[in-house]
Amino acid sequence: NVIHSQGVSQMSKSRPDLEVGPVRIPVHCFLKARRVPLPTLSKRAKGTVAHTEPIEMKVQAERSYFAIDDADGEDVPPEERTKAYRYGKELVPFAEYDATAMKYECDKC
């Protein structure tokens, strides 16, 4: 799908009369370009399963975390998860106590 703006019909901004001596010429003034906001990129799903007319519903992302070596594929509870940062191709774990130990403390604060 290509993102594009709605087509807007060209309407005159004003319709003054141009007077040159005794001659009056009707003039239409148009805008050369106007900013038109693009549609939002929020995810929407079109559902028509149980309805006769199509409706739009907002998509909600659901995340689940699994252990690599777990054969059962059960979710890892939030208490057992730790943050990790990429260092090259490896992930280096970074626990909360590491973050508090590295936090900047000033004497004046």
C-alpha positions in Angstrom: 0.0 0.0 0.0 1.2 3.5 -0.8 0.5 6.3 1.6 -1.0 9.3 -0.2 -3.1 12.3 0.7 -6.7 12.8 -0.4 -7.3 14.5 -3.7 -8.5 18.1 -3.2 -10.5 19.9 -5.7 -9.0 23.3 -6.7 -11.1 26.2 -5.3 -10.3 29.8 -5.7 -9.0 31.7 -2.7 -10.7 35.0 -3.7 -12.5 36.5 -6.7 -11.6 40.1 -7.0 -12.1 42.4 -10.0 -8.9 43.7 -11.6 -9.5 47.3 -12.7 -7.3 48.7 -15.5 -8.6 52.2 -16.3 -12.3 51.9 -17.2 -12.0 48.1 -17.8 -13.0 45.6 -15.0 -11.7 42.1 -15.4 -13.0 39.3 -13.1 -10.0 37.4 -11.6 -9.9 34.1 -9.7 -6.9 33.7 -7.3 -5.7 30.2 -6.5 -3.1 28.9 -4.0 -0.1 27.4 -5.7 0.6 24.9 -3.0 -0.9 24.1 0.4 0.3 21.9 3.2 -1.9 18.8 3.5 -1.2 16.5 6.4 -0.7 12.8 5.6 -2.9 10.3 7.3 -1.8 8.8 10.6 0.2 5.7 10.6 -1.6 4.0 13.5 -2.4 0.4 12.9 -6.0 -0.5 12.2 -7.6 -3.8 11.4 -10.7 -4.1 9.3 -13.1 -6.6 10.7 -16.0 -8.1 8.8 -16.2 -11.5 10.5 -19.4 -11.2 12.6 -20.7 -8.0 11.1 -22.6 -7.2 8.0 -20.8 -3.9 7.3 -17.0 -3.5 7.7 -15.7 -1.8 10.9 -12.3 -0.6 11.9 -10.7 -1.6 15.1 -7.4 -0.4 16.7 -4.6 -3.0 16.7 -3.1 -3.8 20.1 0.4 -5.3 20.2 1.0 -8.1 22.6 4.5 -9.1 23.6 5.7 -12.3 25.1 9.1 -13.4 26.2 10.5 -17.0 26.0 13.7 -18.6 27.1 15.9 -19.9 24.3 16.7 -23.2 26.0 13.1 -23.9 27.2 11.5 -26.7 25.2 8.0 -26.1 26.6 7.9 -22.5 25.3 6.4 -21.0 28.5 6.5 -17.2 29.1 9.3 -15.8 31.3 7.8 -13.9 34.2 8.7 -10.2 34.5 10.7 -10.8 37.7 13.1 -13.1 35.9 13.8 -10.7 32.9 16.8 -8.4 32.8 17.8 -5.6 30.4 20.6 -6.3 28.0 22.5 -4.2 25.6 24.1 -5.3 22.4 27.9 -5.2 22.3 28.9 -6.5 18.9 27.0 -9.7 18.3 26.6 -10.5 22.0 24.0 -9.3 24.5 25.5 -8.0 27.8 23.0 -8.2 30.7 22.6 -5.0 32.7 20.8 -5.4 36.0 19.1 -2.7 38.1 21.8 -2.7 40.7 24.3 -2.0 37.9 22.2 1.0 36.9 22.1 2.4 40.4 25.9 1.8 40.9 26.6 3.7 37.6 24.1 6.5 38.3 25.7 10.0 38.4 25.7 11.6 41.9 26.8 15.1 42.5 27.9 16.6 45.8 25.8 19.8 45.3 22.5 18.1 44.6 
